[in-house]
Structure formats: structure tokens, C-alpha cells
């Protein structure tokens, strides 16, 4: 008898029957684990968001999860005109979407506005773990949404500068 990928030709029917049986068992197990009441949808309107104001007027709300806890989190930040984060990095990847305004992002420890890239509403940016950056508003209020997996740790390049402020031109 010939071997086909380590199985003798005559044994293919047995293997096929075994695979079909395992698939059937898996489908039965999944059906029995389906909850009677599926999870509810979560809907959050802007008027339901609870914002907290922090250093230099930066506002934050958590839409899902908590960056200090394990698992997915979604947060939004609103930067007042001219306020940016100081150079820092995170120990996990993060994804940022510009909701409104023009968000300026710098990808170095050089905290100067002229080194940033302007990203209009609808733009998306990936922040790789441990990549130093700074970001915020150059001249208008800007809102961004940040998604990542926690727990996440933020490390500031120069903690004496605080977390938010006005960069050099």
C-alpha cells in the first residue's frame, strides 16, 4: 500500500470518518455551551460619557475596560488647544483614531511642535510598544480614541515636565 502524508491509502476513509465525528462532537459541544440569553449590545451616546478633567485641562473617558486591568480597553482623550502629552512610551501596543480636530503626533523624545505630523479627523495611528512619542493639539481642541490591552504602563522620558503641557515651537 502507498502512504499519503503518513497515512496508508486504505486508512483514508477511517481518518475522514474520525475527522467528521470530531467535527460533529465539537458542534454539539458548542451548541450545548451557547447561553440562553446572549450578551446585550452596549450603546453609549456622547451625552452618556463621563469625562474627568486632568492635568492642563486634558479630559478622559473610558468607554470600555480599564488600562490598569487585564484585557481590552477603549478610552477617549480631549486635548485643549495647544496642549500635548510630554514624550513617553507604553509597554503595550496602542491604536489611536482621531475623532475630531487635527491631532499632532511626534515620534521622538524631541518635544517640539515642528517635529509633529498633523493628522485630521478620521486618521488612525499605531503606537508600537516601547516607542517614544508625544501628541495632542497644535491649535484647536482635538478628540482621539485609544484602544489597547491592559494592564498598560506609561513611562515618561522626563517626569519633571509632568504628563501634559505646551511643547517648544
C-alpha atoms as a printed R data frame, in Angstrom:
    type eleno elety resid chain resno       x      y      z
1   ATOM     1    CA   UNK     A     1   0.000  0.000  0.000
2   ATOM     2    CA   UNK     A     2   1.042  3.537 -0.738
3   ATOM     3    CA   UNK     A     3   1.379  6.120  2.044
4   ATOM     4    CA   UNK     A     4  -0.239  9.530  1.632
5   ATOM     5    CA   UNK     A     5   1.075 12.113  4.114
6   ATOM     6    CA   UNK     A     6   1.927  9.421  6.627
7   ATOM     7    CA   UNK     A     7  -1.410  7.551  6.253
8   ATOM     8    CA   UNK     A     8  -1.766  4.365  4.300
9   ATOM     9    CA   UNK     A     9  -4.078  4.715  1.331
10  ATOM    10    CA   UNK     A    10  -6.602  2.236  2.742
11  ATOM    11    CA   UNK     A    11  -6.814  4.207  6.005
12  ATOM    12    CA   UNK     A    12  -8.058  7.471  4.449
13  ATOM    13    CA   UNK     A    13 -11.723  6.511  4.916
14  ATOM    14    CA   UNK     A    14 -11.147  5.856  8.614
15  ATOM    15    CA   UNK     A    15  -9.371  9.195  9.076
16  ATOM    16    CA   UNK     A    16 -12.135 11.016  7.189
17  ATOM    17    CA   UNK     A    17 -14.793  9.390  9.381
18  ATOM    18    CA   UNK     A    18 -12.799 10.265 12.507
19  ATOM    19    CA   UNK     A    19 -12.463 13.924 11.443
20  ATOM    20    CA   UNK     A    20 -16.209 14.115 10.659
21  ATOM    21    CA   UNK     A    21 -17.041 12.601 14.058
22  ATOM    22    CA   UNK     A    22 -14.779 15.065 15.874
23  ATOM    23    CA   UNK     A    23 -16.355 17.998 13.986
24  ATOM    24    CA   UNK     A    24 -19.813 16.740 14.918
25  ATOM    25    CA   UNK     A    25 -18.812 16.397 18.582
26  ATOM    26    CA   UNK     A    26 -17.344 19.900 18.582
27  ATOM    27    CA   UNK     A    27 -20.527 21.355 17.049
28  ATOM    28    CA   UNK     A    28 -22.649 19.554 19.669
29  ATOM    29    CA   UNK     A    29 -20.434 20.821 22.488
30  ATOM    30    CA   UNK     A    30 -20.624 24.404 21.197
31  ATOM    31    CA   UNK     A    31 -24.401 24.190 20.864
32  ATOM    32    CA   UNK     A    32 -24.711 22.994 24.454
33  ATOM    33    CA   UNK     A    33 -22.478 25.886 25.656
34  ATOM    34    CA   UNK     A    34 -24.497 28.608 23.928
35  ATOM    35    CA   UNK     A    35 -26.029 30.773 26.653
36  ATOM    36    CA   UNK     A    36 -29.817 31.014 26.801
37  ATOM    37    CA   UNK     A    37 -29.500 34.804 26.943
38  ATOM    38    CA   UNK     A    38 -26.809 36.180 24.631
39  ATOM    39    CA   UNK     A    39 -24.871 39.198 25.906
40  ATOM    40    CA   UNK     A    40 -26.537 42.553 25.396
41  ATOM    41    CA   UNK     A    41 -25.279 45.166 22.989
42  ATOM    42    CA   UNK     A    42 -23.560 48.155 24.591
43  ATOM    43    CA   UNK     A    43 -24.530 51.563 23.274
44  ATOM    44    CA   UNK     A    44 -23.006 54.777 24.588
45  ATOM    45    CA   UNK     A    45 -24.179 58.149 23.312
46  ATOM    46    CA   UNK     A    46 -21.994 61.238 23.724
47  ATOM    47    CA   UNK     A    47 -24.346 62.642 26.398
48  ATOM    48    CA   UNK     A    48 -23.793 59.468 28.467
49  ATOM    49    CA   UNK     A    49 -19.991 59.707 28.533
50  ATOM    50    CA   UNK     A    50 -18.485 60.661 31.870
51  ATOM    51    CA   UNK     A    51 -15.397 62.831 31.399
52  ATOM    52    CA   UNK     A    52 -12.747 63.532 34.033
53  ATOM    53    CA   UNK     A    53 -10.517 66.586 33.682
54  ATOM    54    CA   UNK     A    54  -6.835 66.098 34.422
55  ATOM    55    CA   UNK     A    55  -3.552 67.944 34.144
56  ATOM    56    CA   UNK     A    56  -3.605 71.046 31.906
57  ATOM    57    CA   UNK     A    57  -7.285 70.509 31.060
58  ATOM    58    CA   UNK     A    58  -6.926 67.171 29.248
59  ATOM    59    CA   UNK     A    59 -10.219 65.271 29.575
60  ATOM    60    CA   UNK     A    60 -10.516 61.472 29.579
61  ATOM    61    CA   UNK     A    61 -13.377 58.984 29.483
62  ATOM    62    CA   UNK     A    62 -13.248 55.188 29.493
63  ATOM    63    CA   UNK     A    63 -15.781 53.616 27.147
64  ATOM    64    CA   UNK     A    64 -14.785 50.015 27.768
65  ATOM    65    CA   UNK     A    65 -12.388 48.296 30.148
66  ATOM    66    CA   UNK     A    66  -9.633 49.880 32.187
67  ATOM    67    CA   UNK     A    67  -5.994 50.349 31.055
68  ATOM    68    CA   UNK     A    68  -4.793 49.361 34.543
69  ATOM    69    CA   UNK     A    69  -6.552 45.964 34.332
70  ATOM    70    CA   UNK     A    70  -6.020 42.946 32.058
71  ATOM    71    CA   UNK     A    71  -7.981 42.985 28.802
72  ATOM    72    CA   UNK     A    72  -9.180 45.305 26.074
73  ATOM    73    CA   UNK     A    73  -9.829 48.961 26.882
74  ATOM    74    CA   UNK     A    74 -11.180 51.864 24.843
75  ATOM    75    CA   UNK     A    75 -10.693 55.423 26.051
76  ATOM    76    CA   UNK     A    76 -11.086 58.888 24.633
77  ATOM    77    CA   UNK     A    77  -8.997 61.967 25.342
78  ATOM    78    CA   UNK     A    78  -9.816 65.580 24.536
79  ATOM    79    CA   UNK     A    79  -6.807 67.892 24.340
80  ATOM    80    CA   UNK     A    80  -7.385 71.655 24.798
81  ATOM    81    CA   UNK     A    81  -5.853 73.949 22.154
82  ATOM    82    CA   UNK     A    82  -2.050 73.891 22.291
83  ATOM    83    CA   UNK     A    83  -1.754 71.117 24.919
84  ATOM    84    CA   UNK     A    84   0.220 67.953 24.184
85  ATOM    85    CA   UNK     A    85   1.474 64.984 26.153
86  ATOM    86    CA   UNK     A    86   5.150 65.059 27.071
87  ATOM    87    CA   UNK     A    87   7.405 62.412 25.448
88  ATOM    88    CA   UNK     A    88   6.608 58.954 26.801
89  ATOM    89    CA   UNK     A    89   6.139 55.321 25.835
90  ATOM    90    CA   UNK     A    90   3.831 52.443 26.754
91  ATOM    91    CA   UNK     A    91   4.741 48.824 27.393
92  ATOM    92    CA   UNK     A    92   1.926 47.588 25.093
93  ATOM    93    CA   UNK     A    93   0.803 48.440 21.565
94  ATOM    94    CA   UNK     A    94  -1.982 51.007 21.188
95  ATOM    95    CA   UNK     A    95  -4.172 52.194 18.313
96  ATOM    96    CA   UNK     A    96  -5.327 55.813 18.094
97  ATOM    97    CA   UNK     A    97  -8.165 57.174 15.933
98  ATOM    98    CA   UNK     A    98  -8.730 60.904 15.526
99  ATOM    99    CA   UNK     A    99 -12.414 61.573 16.225
100 ATOM   100    CA   UNK     A   100 -12.445 65.354 15.648
101 ATOM   101    CA   UNK     A   101  -9.979 68.161 15.164
102 ATOM   102    CA   UNK     A   102  -6.384 67.847 13.972
103 ATOM   103    CA   UNK     A   103  -4.155 65.710 16.163
104 ATOM   104    CA   UNK     A   104  -0.411 66.297 16.077
105 ATOM   105    CA   UNK     A   105   1.885 63.376 16.789
106 ATOM   106    CA   UNK     A   106   5.631 63.358 17.289
107 ATOM   107    CA   UNK     A   107   7.571 60.115 17.183
108 ATOM   108    CA   UNK     A   108  10.648 61.003 19.201
109 ATOM   109    CA   UNK     A   109  11.707 62.445 22.547
110 ATOM   110    CA   UNK     A   110  12.203 65.864 20.882
111 ATOM   111    CA   UNK     A   111   9.231 67.728 22.371
112 ATOM   112    CA   UNK     A   112   8.886 70.347 19.639
113 ATOM   113    CA   UNK     A   113   5.711 71.116 17.721
114 ATOM   114    CA   UNK     A   114   7.610 71.447 14.423
115 ATOM   115    CA   UNK     A   115   8.606 67.757 14.593
116 ATOM   116    CA   UNK     A   116   4.989 66.537 14.694
117 ATOM   117    CA   UNK     A   117   2.797 65.246 11.895
118 ATOM   118    CA   UNK     A   118  -0.721 66.692 11.628
119 ATOM   119    CA   UNK     A   119  -3.446 64.039 11.396
120 ATOM   120    CA   UNK     A   120  -7.013 65.180 10.561
121 ATOM   121    CA   UNK     A   121 -10.226 63.573 11.849
122 ATOM   122    CA   UNK     A   122 -10.569 60.006 10.603
123 ATOM   123    CA   UNK     A   123  -6.824 59.319 10.746
124 ATOM   124    CA   UNK     A   124  -5.514 56.231 12.536
125 ATOM   125    CA   UNK     A   125  -2.090 55.657 14.059
126 ATOM   126    CA   UNK     A   126  -0.493 52.537 15.530
127 ATOM   127    CA   UNK     A   127   1.812 53.096 18.510
128 ATOM   128    CA   UNK     A   128   4.166 50.130 18.914
129 ATOM   129    CA   UNK     A   129   5.121 49.131 22.441
130 ATOM   130    CA   UNK     A   130   8.153 50.988 23.848
131 ATOM   131    CA   UNK     A   131   8.203 53.595 21.037
132 ATOM   132    CA   UNK     A   132   8.708 57.081 22.457
133 ATOM   133    CA   UNK     A   133   6.162 59.642 21.239
134 ATOM   134    CA   UNK     A   134   4.161 62.722 22.209
135 ATOM   135    CA   UNK     A   135   0.887 64.018 20.858
136 ATOM   136    CA   UNK     A   136  -2.049 66.347 21.262
137 ATOM   137    CA   UNK     A   137  -3.286 69.652 19.896
138 ATOM   138    CA   UNK     A   138  -1.354 72.283 17.998
139 ATOM   139    CA   UNK     A   139  -4.053 74.956 17.945
140 ATOM   140    CA   UNK     A   140  -7.602 73.562 18.293
141 ATOM   141    CA   UNK     A   141  -9.450 71.202 20.610
142 ATOM   142    CA   UNK     A   142  -8.894 67.617 19.433
143 ATOM   143    CA   UNK     A   143 -10.521 64.324 20.443
144 ATOM   144    CA   UNK     A   144  -8.900 60.915 19.983
145 ATOM   145    CA   UNK     A   145  -9.919 57.357 20.794
146 ATOM   146    CA   UNK     A   146  -7.262 54.979 22.102
147 ATOM   147    CA   UNK     A   147  -7.559 51.196 22.112
148 ATOM   148    CA   UNK     A   148  -5.179 48.722 23.666
149 ATOM   149    CA   UNK     A   149  -4.764 45.815 26.035
150 ATOM   150    CA   UNK     A   150  -4.022 46.289 29.705
151 ATOM   151    CA   UNK     A   151  -2.547 46.468 32.054
152 ATOM   152    CA   UNK     A   152  -0.503 49.147 30.327
153 ATOM   153    CA   UNK     A   153   2.352 51.091 31.898
154 ATOM   154    CA   UNK     A   154   3.331 54.573 30.691
155 ATOM   155    CA   UNK     A   155   6.906 55.784 31.193
156 ATOM   156    CA   UNK     A   156   7.734 59.482 30.750
157 ATOM   157    CA   UNK     A   157  11.116 60.474 29.290
158 ATOM   158    CA   UNK     A   158  11.396 63.490 31.618
159 ATOM   159    CA   UNK     A   159   8.943 63.087 34.544
160 ATOM   160    CA   UNK     A   160   9.799 66.601 35.810
161 ATOM   161    CA   UNK     A   161   7.868 68.032 32.825
162 ATOM   162    CA   UNK     A   162   4.625 66.432 34.006
163 ATOM   163    CA   UNK     A   163   2.327 64.493 31.694
164 ATOM   164    CA   UNK     A   164   0.852 67.336 29.604
165 ATOM   165    CA   UNK     A   165   1.924 70.820 28.644
166 ATOM   166    CA   UNK     A   166   2.914 73.097 25.791
167 ATOM   167    CA   UNK     A   167   5.875 71.920 23.699
168 ATOM   168    CA   UNK     A   168   8.521 74.190 22.247
169 ATOM   169    CA   UNK     A   169   7.596 75.592 18.806
